[in-house]
Amino acid sequence: MPAKDIFHNAIKSALIKDGWQITDDPLFIKASTRISLYIDIGGKRAIGAEKEGKKIAVEIKSFLGMSPLAEFHTALGQFLNYVLALRINQPERVLYLAITEDTYRDFFSDPFIQLSVSTYQVKLLIFNPSEEIIVLWSD
């Protein structure tokens, strides 16, 4: 079983505070006969949640490494593959990339990153890890 991201418990708590029911922790997806995903990498973890009939999957990324751009490349590749896997097996789920508000302000405010997020339709869930609250849903 993959290890939890440093912010796993904070985002899980924030989702619960926001009225979401956690349904899968982690969310397992069988993309094909040979490919199975936990919607995680490098110790990151995904959460499946449901609220008022809406189902989501959340991939948590800390962006605490030496190169935020390298981490973004990895996160974007994962996001695109996870969207495809969900489309095949759980098309009712919407995937969100969860990042801290500091990461959103300091890195995702860059025009190139904003263009990438817009072009590839990356949905963001911005949260405050110390207060364990969701600050913004960006569709």
C-alpha positions as CSV (number, residue, x, y, z in Angstrom):
1,M,0.0,0.0,0.0
2,P,1.4,3.4,-0.9
3,A,2.5,5.8,1.8
4,K,0.4,8.9,2.6
5,D,1.3,12.4,1.4
6,I,2.3,14.8,4.2
7,F,-1.0,16.6,3.7
8,H,-3.2,13.6,3.4
9,N,-4.9,13.9,6.8
10,A,-5.3,17.7,6.4
11,I,-7.1,17.4,3.1
12,K,-9.2,14.5,4.3
13,S,-10.3,16.5,7.3
14,A,-11.0,19.5,5.1
15,L,-13.2,17.4,2.8
16,I,-15.1,16.1,5.8
17,K,-15.6,19.6,7.2
18,D,-16.9,20.6,3.8
19,G,-19.6,17.9,4.0
20,W,-18.0,15.2,1.9
21,Q,-18.3,11.5,2.8
22,I,-15.0,9.7,2.2
23,T,-15.8,6.5,0.2
24,D,-12.3,5.3,-0.8
25,D,-9.0,5.9,0.9
26,P,-7.2,5.3,-1.5
27,L,-9.3,5.0,-4.6
28,F,-8.3,1.9,-6.6
29,I,-8.9,2.0,-10.4
30,K,-8.3,-0.8,-12.8
31,A,-7.4,1.0,-16.1
32,S,-7.0,-2.1,-18.2
33,T,-6.2,-5.8,-17.8
34,R,-2.5,-4.9,-17.1
35,I,-2.8,-1.4,-15.6
36,S,-4.1,-0.8,-12.0
37,L,-3.8,2.6,-10.3
38,Y,-4.2,3.9,-6.8
39,I,-4.3,7.4,-8.2
40,D,-1.0,8.0,-6.4
41,I,2.7,8.1,-6.9
42,G,5.7,8.6,-4.7
43,G,3.7,8.2,-1.5
44,K,0.9,10.4,-2.6
45,R,-2.6,9.2,-2.1
46,A,-6.0,9.7,-3.6
47,I,-9.3,10.0,-1.8
48,G,-12.7,9.2,-3.2
49,A,-15.5,11.2,-1.8
50,E,-19.2,11.8,-2.3
51,K,-21.5,14.8,-1.5
52,E,-25.1,15.3,-2.7
53,G,-24.7,12.7,-5.4
54,K,-21.5,14.2,-6.8
55,K,-18.4,11.9,-6.7
56,I,-14.8,13.1,-6.8
57,A,-11.3,11.8,-6.7
58,V,-8.6,13.9,-5.1
59,E,-4.9,13.6,-5.8
60,I,-2.8,15.3,-3.2
61,K,0.5,16.9,-4.1
62,S,2.8,18.7,-1.6
63,F,5.2,20.5,-4.0
64,L,7.8,20.5,-1.3
65,G,10.7,19.2,-3.4
66,M,13.6,21.1,-4.9
67,S,12.0,21.6,-8.3
68,P,8.3,22.6,-8.4
69,L,8.4,22.4,-12.2
70,A,9.6,18.8,-12.1
71,E,6.9,18.0,-9.6
72,F,4.3,19.7,-11.8
73,H,5.4,17.6,-14.8
74,T,4.8,14.5,-12.7
75,A,1.5,15.7,-11.3
76,L,0.2,16.8,-14.8
77,G,1.1,13.4,-16.3
78,Q,-0.6,11.6,-13.4
79,F,-3.6,13.8,-13.6
80,L,-4.1,13.1,-17.3
81,N,-3.7,9.4,-16.9
82,Y,-6.0,9.3,-13.9
83,V,-8.7,11.3,-15.8
84,L,-8.5,8.7,-18.6
85,A,-8.7,5.8,-16.1
86,L,-11.7,7.3,-14.4
87,R,-13.4,7.9,-17.7
88,I,-13.1,4.2,-18.4
89,N,-14.2,2.8,-15.0
90,Q,-15.9,5.6,-13.0
91,P,-17.0,8.3,-15.4
92,E,-19.2,9.8,-12.7
93,R,-16.1,10.9,-10.7
94,V,-14.4,14.2,-11.2
95,L,-10.7,14.4,-10.5
96,Y,-9.1,17.2,-8.5
97,L,-5.5,18.0,-7.9
98,A,-5.2,19.2,-4.2
99,I,-2.5,21.7,-3.5
100,T,-1.9,24.1,-0.6
101,E,-2.8,27.8,-0.9
102,D,0.9,28.6,-0.7
103,T,1.7,26.5,-3.7
104,Y,-1.3,28.0,-5.5
105,R,-0.1,31.5,-4.8
106,D,3.7,31.0,-5.3
107,F,3.8,28.5,-8.2
108,F,0.4,28.1,-9.9
109,S,0.2,31.9,-10.3
110,D,2.9,31.7,-13.0
111,P,1.3,32.5,-16.5
112,F,2.8,29.3,-18.1
113,I,1.5,27.1,-15.3
114,Q,-1.9,28.8,-15.5
115,L,-1.9,28.1,-19.3
116,S,-1.1,24.5,-18.7
117,V,-3.8,24.1,-16.1
118,S,-6.3,25.7,-18.4
119,T,-5.2,23.8,-21.5
120,Y,-5.3,20.4,-19.8
121,Q,-8.4,21.2,-17.8
122,V,-6.8,20.5,-14.4
123,K,-9.3,21.0,-11.7
124,L,-7.7,22.3,-8.5
125,L,-8.7,22.0,-4.9
126,I,-6.8,24.6,-2.9
127,F,-6.6,24.1,0.8
128,N,-5.1,25.5,4.0
129,P,-3.2,22.6,5.7
130,S,-2.9,24.2,9.1
131,E,-6.6,25.1,9.4
132,E,-7.7,22.0,7.5
133,I,-10.1,23.9,5.3
134,I,-10.8,24.1,1.6
135,V,-10.0,27.6,0.3
136,L,-11.1,27.3,-3.3
137,W,-12.4,24.8,-5.8
138,S,-11.1,25.7,-9.3
139,D,-12.9,24.1,-12.2
